[in-house]
Amino acid sequence: IIWYPIPFMRKIPLNGARELGKWTRRSKAIPPIYIITVFFICPLLLLGISELFVQQKVGWTVLGTIIVLAVFLGIIRFAWWWKRQEGRAQFIACLDKRTSRNAALAALPEDMQFLKSKVAQLAEHTGLPEDEEVDEEKAEGTDDAEAEPEAVAEEAEEQA
């Protein structure tokens, strides 16, 4: 009823729905952010500010005025960043980066299985030792490496 009496206002909710749909295609995080912002943060902020002005005390009224100015300046700053400082492009890049990272993490188990099979084929082809033998050799090499500094220290003490 509010949007339909004036013809140009009919496009506002339709364009808003289209934009929200476009953003939702980019990231699944957009709808919860929208719901939390529109249905929780904004109403609570407005109720809190209105309650500050109803208290009939100068301190609360001044605090309410400061909060209103801060919110107004924050909205102006956000709009400036979004329009003039390429904030929209940065936000889209962040969403695309997050989407590609999530896709890579989703495909990681399959990629790991593929890589394990390729390493096994290479090990079979080249005749590399099994992992257990390599682990044992590393453990023996570690024991020798730990013993060497002790032997050097003992020799230095004997010479002194």
C-alpha positions as CSV (number, residue, x, y, z in Angstrom):
1,I,0.0,0.0,0.0
2,I,2.8,2.4,0.8
3,W,4.8,1.8,-2.4
4,Y,2.0,1.7,-5.0
5,P,0.2,5.1,-5.1
6,I,3.0,6.8,-6.9
7,P,4.2,5.1,-10.1
8,F,8.0,5.6,-9.7
9,M,7.8,4.2,-6.2
10,R,6.5,0.8,-7.5
11,K,10.0,0.1,-8.8
12,I,11.8,0.5,-5.5
13,P,10.8,-2.9,-3.9
14,L,11.2,-4.7,-7.2
15,N,14.6,-3.3,-7.8
16,G,15.6,-4.1,-4.3
17,A,14.5,-7.7,-4.6
18,R,16.4,-8.0,-7.9
19,E,19.6,-6.7,-6.3
20,L,19.2,-8.9,-3.2
21,G,18.8,-11.9,-5.6
22,K,22.0,-10.9,-7.5
23,W,23.9,-10.6,-4.3
24,T,22.6,-13.9,-3.0
25,R,23.9,-15.7,-6.2
26,R,27.4,-14.4,-5.3
27,S,27.4,-15.6,-1.7
28,K,25.2,-17.6,0.7
29,A,26.2,-15.3,3.5
30,I,24.2,-12.3,2.1
31,P,20.7,-13.4,3.2
32,P,21.6,-13.9,6.9
33,I,23.5,-10.6,6.9
34,Y,20.5,-8.9,5.3
35,I,18.0,-10.4,7.8
36,I,20.1,-9.6,10.8
37,T,20.7,-6.1,9.7
38,V,17.2,-5.2,8.6
39,F,15.2,-7.1,11.2
40,F,17.4,-6.9,14.3
41,I,20.2,-4.3,14.2
42,C,18.2,-1.4,12.6
43,P,15.0,-1.8,14.7
44,L,17.0,-2.2,18.0
45,L,19.1,0.9,17.1
46,L,16.1,3.0,16.3
47,L,14.3,1.8,19.5
48,G,17.3,2.5,21.6
49,I,17.7,6.0,20.1
50,S,14.0,6.8,20.6
51,E,14.2,5.6,24.2
52,L,17.1,8.0,24.9
53,F,15.0,10.9,23.8
54,V,12.0,9.8,25.8
55,Q,13.9,9.8,29.1
56,Q,13.4,13.6,29.6
57,K,17.0,14.1,30.9
58,V,19.5,16.3,29.3
59,G,22.3,13.7,29.4
60,W,20.3,11.0,27.7
61,T,19.1,13.5,25.1
62,V,22.7,14.6,24.4
63,L,23.8,11.0,24.1
64,G,20.9,10.3,21.7
65,T,21.9,13.3,19.6
66,I,25.5,12.1,19.5
67,I,24.5,8.6,18.5
68,V,22.1,9.9,15.8
69,L,25.0,12.1,14.4
70,A,27.4,9.2,14.5
71,V,25.0,6.9,12.7
72,F,24.2,9.5,10.1
73,L,27.9,10.2,9.5
74,G,28.6,6.4,9.4
75,I,25.9,6.0,6.7
76,I,27.4,8.9,4.7
77,R,30.9,7.4,5.0
78,F,29.7,4.0,3.9
79,A,27.9,5.5,0.9
80,W,31.0,7.4,0.0
81,W,33.2,4.3,0.3
82,W,30.7,2.2,-1.7
83,K,30.2,4.7,-4.5
84,R,33.4,6.8,-4.7
85,Q,36.2,4.6,-3.3
86,E,35.4,1.4,-5.2
87,G,33.9,-0.3,-2.1
88,R,31.4,-2.2,-4.2
89,A,34.3,-3.7,-6.3
90,Q,36.2,-4.6,-3.2
91,F,33.2,-6.3,-1.7
92,I,32.6,-8.3,-4.8
93,A,36.3,-9.3,-5.0
94,C,36.0,-10.4,-1.3
95,L,32.9,-12.5,-2.1
96,D,34.5,-14.0,-5.2
97,K,37.7,-14.9,-3.2
98,R,35.6,-16.5,-0.5
99,T,33.6,-18.5,-3.0
100,S,36.7,-19.8,-4.7
101,R,38.3,-20.7,-1.4
102,N,35.2,-22.6,-0.3
103,A,35.1,-24.4,-3.6
104,A,38.8,-25.4,-3.2
105,L,38.2,-26.6,0.3
106,A,35.2,-28.6,-0.9
107,A,37.3,-30.3,-3.6
108,L,40.3,-30.9,-1.3
109,P,39.5,-34.5,-0.3
110,E,39.1,-35.6,-3.9
111,D,42.3,-33.8,-4.9
112,M,44.1,-35.5,-2.0
113,Q,43.0,-38.9,-3.1
114,F,44.1,-38.2,-6.7
115,L,47.5,-37.0,-5.5
116,K,48.0,-40.0,-3.2
117,S,47.2,-42.3,-6.1
118,K,49.7,-40.4,-8.3
119,V,52.4,-40.6,-5.7
120,A,51.8,-44.3,-5.2
121,Q,52.2,-44.8,-9.0
122,L,55.4,-42.8,-9.1
123,A,56.8,-44.7,-6.1
124,E,56.0,-48.0,-7.8
125,H,57.4,-46.8,-11.1
126,T,60.7,-45.4,-9.6
127,G,61.1,-48.1,-6.9
128,L,61.1,-45.6,-4.1
129,P,61.0,-47.2,-0.6
130,E,57.7,-47.4,1.3
131,D,56.8,-44.7,3.7
132,E,57.6,-46.9,6.7
133,E,61.2,-47.4,5.6
134,V,61.7,-43.7,5.0
135,D,60.3,-42.9,8.4
136,E,62.7,-45.4,10.0
137,E,65.6,-43.9,8.1
138,K,64.6,-40.4,9.3
139,A,64.3,-41.6,12.9
140,E,67.8,-43.1,12.7
141,G,69.2,-40.0,11.1
142,T,67.6,-37.9,13.8
143,D,69.2,-40.0,16.5
144,D,72.6,-39.5,14.9
145,A,72.1,-35.8,14.5
146,E,71.2,-35.5,18.2
147,A,74.2,-37.5,19.2
148,E,76.7,-35.4,17.1
149,P,76.4,-32.2,19.2
150,E,76.8,-34.3,22.4
151,A,79.9,-35.9,21.0
152,V,81.4,-32.5,20.0
153,A,80.7,-31.1,23.4
154,E,82.4,-34.1,25.1
155,E,85.4,-33.8,22.9
156,A,85.7,-30.1,23.7
157,E,85.5,-30.9,27.4
158,E,88.3,-33.5,27.1
159,Q,90.5,-31.1,25.2
160,A,90.1,-28.4,27.9
